[in-house]
Amino acid sequence: MTTTYTTPPPAVPPAPGAPAGPPGGRPRRRRGPLARILLVLGLVVLLFVTAVVAVVGVAWARAATSTAGAVEFTRPLAVPPLAESRVEDGVRVFELEAREGVADLGASAPTPTIGLNGDYLGPTLRAARGERVRVDVTNALDETTTLHWHGMHLPPAMDGGPHQMVEPGETWSPTWTIDQPAATLWYHPHLHGQTASQVYRGLAGMFLLDDPADADGPAADLPHEYGVDDVPVILQDKSFHADGRLDDAVSFLSPVGTLGDTVLVNGTPGPYLDVTTERVRLRLLNGSDSRVYDVGLADGGTVRLVGTDGGLLPAPQAVERVRLSPGDRAEVVVTLTPGQRAVLRSFPPELGVNPLFERFSGGDDTLDLLELRASGTLAPSPAVPGTLAADDAADELDEADAVRTRRFQLAGTAINGRSMDMARIDEVVTVGDTEVWEVTGLDDTPHNFHVHDVRFRVLDVAGEPPGPDLAGWQDTVYVQPGRVTRLLVRFDAAEGTTDPSTPYMFHCHLLTHEDRGMMGQLVVVAPGEEAPSRIAVPDGTGHSDHDADGLPGDGTGPRRTLAPDGSHSSDH
């Protein structure tokens, strides 16, 4: 048997300078530049996503605030004084001065503030239906301001909106006749682009209206001694820097605006109110930038809701909670027993948005507001009357009388795709016409809707009748995303005249949204009266218009035509 051996050929050494091949002679595949770039990019994206998730997770955990049972009620509630006034030639005259101040708001150090006739907030103005009033507003600040009478029916030139600016050192003296029922109103700046900042720092106060007709009616039995059993409750949330300065920063995750972790009542942190009567009437005002409160008693007890934005209800409503979006007011009567301590609390409000936005809009927050401390012996109070306010026939509104439907779609920081332009007239309303206004939030963000000069009725929300807190006259209403809120509104001529060149505002009253452009302008005209599409803008506003925020189109808004039924249609 013959065995054959095969000798492999000798290995050929690599040429000088050439890389050695892998064992076995197979060529090594090198990773190309593109693969390396993709690998690095993948790692960067992974690290970025991980970091974002971590940041959002930490922010999520910190976003919910609860002070339930944790507030030490150690300070007596500050009650704003009633503003002094005098009568000149039949006109009741008030004086308000906007000035800088320093206040103890419970921070680590005194807080720089601004106020009216004081360091923080302003006095309560009070006038009666039928009175002619003048308010001399002097600006002692080093910045421009305005002062708007929220909820007041008055001529547009007296409204105190963005067009009625008061420069430093100047005095503005609006004069008008009170021509509406008793109500809890308020006043605050309305300088376009600066409203949130000025309100946050302290420019605000209440304006109470009385109706002489109530003196002989059932409403006379409601608690009515100011500061004793009839008490203003101005709710504002704040955050502070370590040195005591106010912190109005807006979280990059917040779809609304500034949300503070401390609630002040009339500028008082941790307040208590000594109650000496069986019943106490609380006039609640949401004076916050963006927070929605759902106010009730911590023990779940009921209160009697007797009034909303525009005045007294026809009859009191027993409720456990009252929702207040920014700018809203409500009057509630609380009944106490001797020695009782009752805590007013804001429960997590139902905002109707997705869970992420709910958390970062304050929708998961529980906040203790005010402790009511009943004396061991209480003076008796009349029972809350079963009827309160009978509407004047002239005030009645009937949907059957509506001659037009207008639609307002809120998204981003624009209304109907348009951001605020102080030179543009958005809506023209004929005096005396009754209209239906349909307001819808298109994005998954909390909004509300306020109309100057008028009170309106809420017809329905997503086809359902309004709850007790919307059963009365309103001038501000919360708008849940995707749900149509229908309003019945009529513009009457203030003091019998119209002014087609001076607008009223309609806007979201979440002040950060308003400042960023979620506002429009309307004028009221007589039948057949022409209105300009553009008007002159005061010098120095610095905010003639904004770009629409993340909305489709070119940022100028939709072109609007009037459909045969009188409603607005929109197309880009």
C-alpha positions as CSV (number, residue, x, y, z in Angstrom):
1,M,0.0,0.0,0.0
2,T,1.4,3.3,-1.0
3,T,0.7,6.4,1.1
4,T,0.9,9.8,-0.5
5,Y,1.7,12.9,1.5
6,T,0.8,16.3,0.2
7,T,3.0,19.1,1.5
8,P,1.2,22.5,1.6
9,P,2.9,25.2,-0.2
10,P,5.0,27.5,1.8
11,A,3.3,30.6,3.2
12,V,4.0,33.7,1.4
13,P,5.1,36.4,3.8
14,P,3.1,39.7,3.5
15,A,4.6,42.4,1.6
16,P,6.5,45.0,3.6
17,G,4.0,47.4,5.2
18,A,1.0,45.3,4.5
19,P,-1.3,44.2,7.4
20,A,-1.1,40.7,8.5
21,G,-4.2,38.6,7.7
22,P,-6.3,36.6,10.2
23,P,-5.5,33.0,11.0
24,G,-6.6,30.7,8.3
25,G,-6.0,33.3,5.6
26,R,-9.7,34.7,5.8
27,P,-9.8,38.5,5.3
28,R,-10.9,40.6,8.3
29,R,-14.0,42.8,7.6
30,R,-13.4,46.3,8.9
31,R,-16.2,48.4,10.3
32,G,-16.8,51.3,8.0
33,P,-17.2,55.0,9.0
34,L,-21.0,55.0,8.6
35,A,-21.4,52.0,10.9
36,R,-19.3,53.7,13.6
37,I,-21.3,56.9,13.2
38,L,-24.6,55.0,13.6
39,L,-23.3,53.2,16.6
40,V,-22.3,56.5,18.3
41,L,-25.6,58.1,17.4
42,G,-27.5,55.2,18.8
43,L,-25.6,55.5,22.1
44,V,-26.2,59.2,22.2
45,V,-29.9,58.8,21.5
46,L,-30.1,56.0,24.2
47,L,-28.4,58.2,26.7
48,F,-30.6,61.2,25.8
49,V,-33.8,59.2,26.1
50,T,-32.6,57.7,29.4
51,A,-31.8,61.2,30.7
52,V,-35.2,62.6,29.5
53,V,-37.1,59.7,31.1
54,A,-35.2,60.3,34.3
55,V,-35.8,64.0,34.3
56,V,-39.5,63.6,33.5
57,G,-39.7,60.9,36.2
58,V,-38.2,63.1,38.8
59,A,-40.4,66.0,37.7
60,W,-43.5,63.8,37.7
61,A,-42.8,62.7,41.3
62,R,-42.3,66.3,42.4
63,A,-45.1,67.8,40.4
64,A,-47.9,66.7,42.7
65,T,-48.3,68.9,45.7
66,S,-50.2,68.0,48.9
67,T,-50.5,70.2,52.0
68,A,-53.5,68.3,53.4
69,G,-53.1,68.3,57.2
70,A,-49.6,69.8,56.9
71,V,-50.4,73.5,57.1
72,E,-49.9,75.1,60.5
73,F,-52.6,77.8,60.6
74,T,-50.7,80.3,62.8
75,R,-51.6,83.7,61.2
76,P,-54.9,85.6,61.5
77,L,-56.4,86.2,58.1
78,A,-55.6,89.6,56.7
79,V,-58.9,91.2,55.5
80,P,-58.3,94.0,52.9
81,P,-59.8,97.3,54.3
82,L,-62.7,98.9,52.6
83,A,-61.5,101.7,50.4
84,E,-62.2,105.2,51.6
85,S,-64.3,107.3,49.2
86,R,-65.9,110.7,49.0
87,V,-68.8,112.1,47.0
88,E,-68.1,115.0,44.6
89,D,-71.0,116.5,42.6
90,G,-72.9,113.2,43.0
91,V,-70.0,111.0,42.0
92,R,-68.4,108.6,44.4
93,V,-64.6,108.9,44.1
94,F,-62.1,106.3,45.0
95,E,-58.3,106.7,44.9
96,L,-55.9,103.9,44.1
97,E,-52.1,104.2,43.8
98,A,-50.0,101.4,42.4
99,R,-46.7,101.3,44.3
100,E,-43.8,99.1,45.2
101,G,-43.7,97.4,48.6
102,V,-42.2,94.7,50.7
103,A,-44.4,92.1,52.4
104,D,-44.1,89.2,54.7
105,L,-45.6,86.4,52.6
106,G,-44.1,83.6,54.7
107,A,-40.9,83.2,52.7
108,S,-37.4,83.0,54.2
109,A,-37.1,86.8,54.0
110,P,-39.3,89.8,53.2
111,T,-40.6,89.7,49.7
112,P,-40.4,92.6,47.2
113,T,-44.0,93.2,46.0
114,I,-46.3,95.7,44.3
115,G,-49.7,96.7,45.6
116,L,-52.4,99.3,45.6
117,N,-52.5,101.8,48.5
118,G,-50.3,99.3,50.3
119,D,-47.5,96.7,50.0
120,Y,-49.5,93.8,48.6
121,L,-53.0,93.6,47.0
122,G,-55.4,96.6,47.3
123,P,-58.4,97.7,49.3
124,T,-61.9,96.5,48.6
125,L,-64.0,98.9,46.6
126,R,-67.7,99.0,47.4
127,A,-70.4,100.8,45.5
128,A,-74.2,100.4,44.9
129,R,-76.3,99.9,41.8
130,G,-77.2,103.3,40.3
131,E,-74.2,105.1,41.8
132,R,-71.9,107.0,39.5
133,V,-68.3,106.2,40.4
134,R,-64.8,107.5,39.5
135,V,-61.6,105.8,40.4
136,D,-58.4,107.9,40.3
137,V,-55.7,105.4,39.4
138,T,-52.2,106.8,40.0
139,N,-49.2,104.8,38.8
140,A,-46.3,105.3,41.2
141,L,-44.4,102.3,39.7
142,D,-41.5,102.6,37.3
143,E,-43.4,100.5,34.7
144,T,-46.6,100.9,32.7
145,T,-49.7,99.3,34.0
146,T,-53.5,99.3,33.5
147,L,-56.4,98.5,35.9
148,H,-59.3,96.4,34.6
149,W,-62.7,96.1,36.4
150,H,-63.3,92.4,35.9
151,G,-67.0,91.6,35.6
152,M,-68.1,95.2,35.3
153,H,-70.6,96.5,32.7
154,L,-69.2,99.8,31.5
155,P,-68.1,101.7,28.4
156,P,-65.0,100.2,26.7
157,A,-62.9,103.3,27.2
158,M,-63.4,102.8,31.0
159,D,-62.7,99.0,31.0
160,G,-59.0,99.2,31.8
161,G,-57.9,96.8,29.2
162,P,-54.7,96.8,27.3
163,H,-55.6,100.0,25.5
164,Q,-56.1,102.1,28.6
165,M,-52.5,102.2,29.7
166,V,-51.3,104.2,32.7
167,E,-47.7,105.4,32.4
168,P,-45.4,105.9,35.4
169,G,-46.4,109.1,37.1
170,E,-49.8,109.4,35.4
171,T,-53.3,109.3,36.8
172,W,-56.2,107.7,34.9
173,S,-59.7,108.5,36.1
174,P,-62.4,106.2,34.6
175,T,-66.0,107.3,35.4
176,W,-69.1,105.2,34.9
177,T,-72.5,104.4,36.4
178,I,-73.0,101.1,38.2
179,D,-75.7,99.3,36.2
180,Q,-75.9,95.7,37.3
181,P,-77.0,93.6,40.2
182,A,-75.1,92.9,43.4
183,A,-72.0,90.8,42.8
184,T,-68.5,90.0,43.8
185,L,-66.1,91.5,41.2
186,W,-62.4,92.3,41.2
187,Y,-59.8,94.5,39.7
188,H,-56.4,93.7,38.3
189,P,-53.9,94.9,35.7
190,H,-54.4,94.0,32.0
191,L,-51.2,95.2,30.4
192,H,-50.7,93.0,27.4
193,G,-47.8,90.7,27.9
194,Q,-47.3,91.7,31.5
195,T,-50.6,90.8,33.2
196,A,-49.4,87.6,34.8
197,S,-46.3,89.3,36.2
198,Q,-48.1,92.3,37.7
199,V,-50.9,90.2,39.2
200,Y,-48.4,87.7,40.6
201,R,-46.5,90.5,42.3
202,G,-49.6,91.8,44.0
203,L,-51.7,94.2,41.9
204,A,-55.3,93.0,42.5
205,G,-58.3,93.6,44.8
206,M,-62.0,93.1,45.1
207,F,-64.8,95.3,44.0
208,L,-68.2,94.6,45.7
209,L,-71.5,95.7,44.2
210,D,-74.6,96.2,46.3
211,D,-78.2,96.4,45.0
212,P,-80.5,98.7,47.1
213,A,-83.4,96.5,45.9
214,D,-81.9,93.6,48.0
215,A,-82.3,95.5,51.2
216,D,-86.0,94.7,51.3
217,G,-85.7,91.2,49.8
218,P,-84.7,87.8,51.0
219,A,-81.0,88.4,50.2
220,A,-80.9,90.8,53.2
221,D,-80.8,87.7,55.4
222,L,-77.4,86.7,54.0
223,P,-74.4,87.5,56.2
224,H,-73.4,91.0,55.2
225,E,-71.1,92.6,57.8
226,Y,-67.8,93.1,56.0
227,G,-64.9,91.5,57.7
228,V,-67.0,89.8,60.4
229,D,-69.4,87.4,58.7
230,D,-68.9,88.5,55.1
231,V,-65.3,87.9,54.2
232,P,-63.2,88.2,51.0
233,V,-61.1,85.1,50.3
234,I,-58.5,85.9,47.6
235,L,-56.7,82.7,46.6
236,Q,-53.2,82.9,45.1
237,D,-50.5,80.3,44.8
238,K,-46.8,81.4,45.0
239,S,-43.3,80.0,44.9
240,F,-40.3,81.8,46.4
241,H,-36.5,82.0,45.8
242,A,-34.2,81.3,48.7
243,D,-33.8,85.0,49.3
244,G,-37.5,85.6,49.6
245,R,-38.2,86.9,46.1
246,L,-41.2,85.6,44.2
247,D,-40.4,82.9,41.7
248,D,-42.8,83.0,38.8
249,A,-40.8,80.6,36.6
250,V,-42.9,78.3,34.4
251,S,-41.8,74.6,34.3
252,F,-40.9,73.4,30.8
253,L,-43.3,70.6,31.4
254,S,-46.2,72.8,32.4
255,P,-48.8,73.4,29.7
256,V,-50.5,76.1,31.7
257,G,-48.2,78.6,33.5
258,T,-46.9,79.4,36.9
259,L,-48.0,76.9,39.7
260,G,-46.9,77.7,43.2
261,D,-46.4,75.3,46.1
262,T,-47.7,77.8,48.7
263,V,-51.2,79.2,48.8
264,L,-51.8,82.7,50.2
265,V,-55.3,83.9,51.2
266,N,-55.5,87.7,51.1
267,G,-51.7,87.6,51.1
268,T,-51.6,85.5,54.3
269,P,-49.8,82.2,54.5
270,G,-51.3,79.6,56.8
271,P,-54.3,81.8,57.7
272,Y,-57.1,81.2,60.2
273,L,-60.3,83.2,60.6
274,D,-62.0,83.7,64.0
275,V,-65.7,83.3,63.4
276,T,-68.1,84.8,65.9
277,T,-71.4,84.1,64.1
278,E,-73.3,81.0,63.3
279,R,-72.9,81.5,59.6
280,V,-70.1,83.1,57.6
281,R,-70.2,84.2,54.0
282,L,-67.0,83.6,52.1
283,R,-66.5,85.5,48.8
284,L,-64.0,83.3,47.0
285,L,-61.8,84.6,44.2
286,N,-59.3,82.7,42.2
287,G,-56.6,85.3,41.7
288,S,-54.0,82.8,40.6
289,D,-52.0,82.8,37.4
290,S,-53.0,79.3,36.2
291,R,-54.2,77.1,39.0
292,V,-57.7,75.6,39.1
293,Y,-59.1,75.1,42.6
294,D,-61.8,72.7,43.7
295,V,-62.9,74.2,47.0
296,G,-64.8,72.5,49.8
297,L,-64.6,71.6,53.5
298,A,-61.8,69.1,54.4
299,D,-64.4,66.9,56.2
300,G,-66.6,66.6,53.2
301,G,-69.4,68.7,54.6
302,T,-71.7,70.8,52.5
303,V,-71.8,74.6,52.0
304,R,-74.5,76.7,50.5
305,L,-73.5,78.3,47.2
306,V,-75.4,81.6,47.0
307,G,-73.5,83.5,44.2
308,T,-71.2,83.1,41.2
309,D,-69.3,85.5,38.9
310,G,-72.3,87.7,38.0
311,G,-74.2,87.8,41.2
312,L,-76.6,85.9,43.4
313,L,-78.3,82.7,42.4
314,P,-82.1,82.5,42.2
315,A,-81.9,80.0,45.0
316,P,-79.0,78.6,47.2
317,Q,-77.4,75.3,46.2
318,A,-76.1,72.7,48.7
319,V,-72.7,71.6,47.3
320,E,-69.6,69.9,48.5
321,R,-67.2,71.5,46.1
322,V,-66.9,74.6,44.0
323,R,-64.5,74.7,41.0
324,L,-62.8,78.0,40.5
325,S,-60.7,78.5,37.4
326,P,-58.5,81.7,37.3
327,G,-60.7,84.8,37.5
328,D,-63.7,82.9,38.8
329,R,-65.7,84.0,41.9
330,A,-68.2,82.2,44.1
331,E,-70.0,83.1,47.3
332,V,-70.6,80.3,49.8
333,V,-72.2,80.3,53.2
334,V,-70.6,78.0,55.8
335,T,-72.6,77.0,59.0
336,L,-70.5,76.3,62.1
337,T,-71.1,75.0,65.6
338,P,-69.6,76.5,68.7
339,G,-65.9,75.6,69.1
340,Q,-65.8,73.9,65.6
341,R,-62.7,74.1,63.5
342,A,-63.3,73.7,59.8
343,V,-60.6,73.7,57.1
344,L,-61.2,75.0,53.7
345,R,-59.4,72.8,51.2
346,S,-58.8,72.6,47.5
347,F,-59.1,69.0,46.2
348,P,-57.6,67.7,43.0
349,P,-59.7,69.4,40.2
350,E,-61.1,67.4,37.3
351,L,-59.3,69.1,34.4
352,G,-60.3,66.7,31.7
353,V,-56.8,66.3,30.2
354,N,-54.4,63.4,29.8
355,P,-52.7,62.1,33.0
356,L,-49.3,63.7,32.1
357,F,-50.8,67.2,31.5
358,E,-53.1,66.7,34.5
359,R,-50.1,66.2,36.8
360,F,-48.2,69.1,35.4
361,S,-51.3,71.4,35.4
362,G,-52.0,71.0,39.1
363,G,-54.7,68.4,38.6
364,D,-53.3,66.1,41.3
365,D,-52.8,68.7,44.0
366,T,-54.5,68.9,47.3
367,L,-54.1,72.2,49.2
368,D,-55.3,73.3,52.6
369,L,-56.3,77.0,52.3
370,L,-57.9,78.5,55.4
371,E,-59.0,77.3,58.9
372,L,-62.3,78.6,60.3
373,R,-62.2,78.8,64.1
374,A,-65.7,79.1,65.6
375,S,-65.9,80.8,69.0
376,G,-67.3,78.9,72.0
377,T,-70.4,81.1,71.7
378,L,-71.7,82.1,68.4
379,A,-74.1,84.9,67.6
380,P,-77.2,83.5,65.9
381,S,-77.5,84.1,62.1
382,P,-80.7,84.1,60.0
383,A,-81.3,80.9,58.0
384,V,-80.1,81.0,54.4
385,P,-83.2,82.1,52.5
386,G,-84.8,79.7,50.0
387,T,-84.8,82.4,47.3
388,L,-82.2,85.0,46.7
389,A,-82.4,87.0,43.4
390,A,-85.2,87.3,41.0
391,D,-83.9,88.4,37.6
392,D,-85.1,91.6,36.2
393,A,-87.2,91.1,33.1
394,A,-84.6,93.1,31.1
395,D,-81.9,90.7,32.2
396,E,-83.6,87.5,31.0
397,L,-82.1,85.7,28.1
398,D,-83.8,83.2,25.8
399,E,-81.9,81.0,23.4
400,A,-84.8,81.3,21.0
401,D,-83.9,85.0,20.6
402,A,-80.4,84.2,19.5
403,V,-79.7,85.7,16.1
404,R,-76.2,84.3,15.6
405,T,-73.8,81.6,16.7
406,R,-70.1,82.3,17.0
407,R,-67.5,79.6,17.5
408,F,-64.3,80.1,19.4
409,Q,-61.7,77.4,19.2
410,L,-58.8,77.5,21.8
411,A,-55.5,75.8,21.0
412,G,-51.9,76.6,21.9
413,T,-52.0,80.3,22.7
414,A,-54.4,81.3,20.0
415,I,-58.2,81.6,19.5
416,N,-59.5,80.5,16.1
417,G,-55.9,80.2,14.9
418,R,-55.2,83.9,15.7
419,S,-53.0,85.2,18.4
420,M,-53.6,88.6,19.9
421,D,-53.1,91.7,17.7
422,M,-54.0,94.9,19.5
423,A,-54.6,96.6,16.2
424,R,-57.1,94.0,14.9
425,I,-60.8,93.8,15.5
426,D,-61.8,90.2,15.6
427,E,-65.5,90.3,16.3
428,V,-68.3,92.9,15.7
429,V,-71.4,92.6,17.8
430,T,-74.6,94.5,17.3
431,V,-75.9,96.1,20.5
432,G,-79.0,94.3,21.9
433,D,-78.4,91.1,19.9
434,T,-78.6,87.8,21.8
435,E,-76.0,85.3,20.5
436,V,-74.9,81.8,21.2
437,W,-71.1,81.5,21.7
438,E,-69.7,78.0,21.3
439,V,-66.2,77.6,23.0
440,T,-64.1,74.5,22.5
441,G,-60.6,73.6,23.6
442,L,-58.9,71.8,20.7
443,D,-55.7,70.8,22.4
444,D,-55.2,68.6,25.5
445,T,-54.6,71.6,27.7
446,P,-56.6,73.4,30.4
447,H,-58.1,76.7,29.3
448,N,-60.9,79.0,30.4
449,F,-62.8,81.8,28.7
450,H,-63.6,85.3,30.0
451,V,-65.6,88.0,28.2
452,H,-65.4,91.6,29.2
453,D,-68.4,93.8,29.9
454,V,-71.1,91.1,30.0
455,R,-72.6,88.4,32.1
456,F,-73.6,85.2,30.2
457,R,-75.5,82.0,30.9
458,V,-74.0,78.6,30.4
459,L,-76.5,76.7,28.2
460,D,-74.7,73.3,28.3
461,V,-71.3,71.6,28.4
462,A,-70.9,68.8,25.9
463,G,-74.7,68.7,25.6
464,E,-75.2,68.3,29.4
465,P,-76.9,70.9,31.6
466,P,-74.5,72.9,33.7
467,G,-73.9,72.0,37.3
468,P,-74.8,74.1,40.3
469,D,-71.6,76.1,40.1
470,L,-72.5,77.2,36.5
471,A,-76.2,77.7,37.1
472,G,-75.9,81.4,37.7
473,W,-74.6,84.4,35.8
474,Q,-70.9,84.0,34.7
475,D,-68.3,86.0,33.0
476,T,-65.6,83.3,33.1
477,V,-66.0,79.6,32.4
478,Y,-63.6,76.6,32.5
479,V,-63.2,74.9,29.1
480,Q,-62.5,71.2,29.0
481,P,-60.6,69.9,26.0
482,G,-62.7,68.5,23.3
483,R,-66.0,69.6,24.9
484,V,-68.2,72.3,23.5
485,T,-69.3,74.9,26.1
486,R,-72.3,76.9,24.8
487,L,-72.9,80.4,26.2
488,L,-75.9,82.6,25.8
489,V,-74.8,86.3,25.8
490,R,-76.2,89.7,25.0
491,F,-74.2,93.0,24.7
492,D,-76.2,96.0,25.9
493,A,-75.0,99.5,25.3
494,A,-73.1,100.7,28.4
495,E,-74.6,104.1,29.4
496,G,-76.6,104.0,26.1
497,T,-73.8,104.5,23.7
498,T,-71.6,102.4,21.5
499,D,-67.9,102.9,20.6
500,P,-66.9,101.0,17.4
501,S,-63.2,102.0,17.7
502,T,-62.6,100.9,21.3
503,P,-62.6,97.2,21.9
504,Y,-63.5,94.9,24.7
505,M,-61.4,91.7,25.2
506,F,-62.3,88.0,25.2
507,H,-59.6,85.7,26.3
508,C,-58.3,82.7,28.3
509,H,-57.9,83.9,31.9
510,L,-54.9,81.5,32.5
511,L,-52.7,84.6,32.6
512,T,-49.7,83.0,31.0
513,H,-51.8,81.9,28.1
514,E,-53.4,85.4,27.9
515,D,-50.0,87.1,27.8
516,R,-48.7,84.8,25.1
517,G,-51.6,85.7,22.8
518,M,-54.7,83.8,23.7
519,M,-56.9,86.9,23.4
520,G,-59.1,88.6,20.9
521,Q,-61.0,91.9,20.6
522,L,-64.6,92.8,19.9
523,V,-66.5,96.0,19.4
524,V,-70.2,96.7,20.0
525,V,-71.9,98.8,17.3
526,A,-75.4,100.2,16.8
527,P,-77.5,98.6,14.0
528,G,-76.1,99.7,10.7
529,E,-73.0,101.3,12.3
530,E,-69.7,100.5,10.7
531,A,-66.6,99.2,12.6
532,P,-63.0,99.4,11.5
533,S,-61.1,96.2,10.9
534,R,-57.9,97.9,12.3
535,I,-57.5,100.5,15.0
536,A,-54.6,102.6,16.3
537,V,-52.5,101.0,19.0
538,P,-51.1,103.1,21.9
539,D,-47.4,103.7,21.7
540,G,-45.1,101.7,23.9
541,T,-47.1,98.5,24.1
542,G,-44.4,96.4,22.6
543,H,-47.0,93.7,22.0
544,S,-48.9,94.4,18.9
545,D,-49.2,90.7,17.9
546,H,-47.9,87.3,18.4
547,D,-47.3,84.2,16.2
548,A,-49.7,81.4,16.6
549,D,-48.1,78.8,18.8
550,G,-47.7,75.4,17.1
551,L,-50.9,75.8,15.1
552,P,-51.5,74.9,11.4
553,G,-51.5,77.7,8.8
554,D,-49.4,80.8,8.4
555,G,-49.9,82.2,11.9
556,T,-52.4,84.8,10.7
557,G,-55.4,82.7,11.6
558,P,-58.3,81.4,9.5
559,R,-60.3,83.5,7.1
560,R,-63.8,83.7,8.5
561,T,-67.1,84.1,6.6
562,L,-70.6,84.3,7.9
563,A,-72.7,81.2,7.0
564,P,-76.3,81.5,6.0
565,D,-77.5,80.7,9.6
566,G,-75.4,83.5,11.0
567,S,-72.6,81.2,12.3
568,H,-69.0,81.6,11.5
569,S,-67.2,79.2,9.3
570,S,-63.4,79.0,9.0
571,D,-61.0,77.9,6.3
572,H,-57.3,78.4,5.8
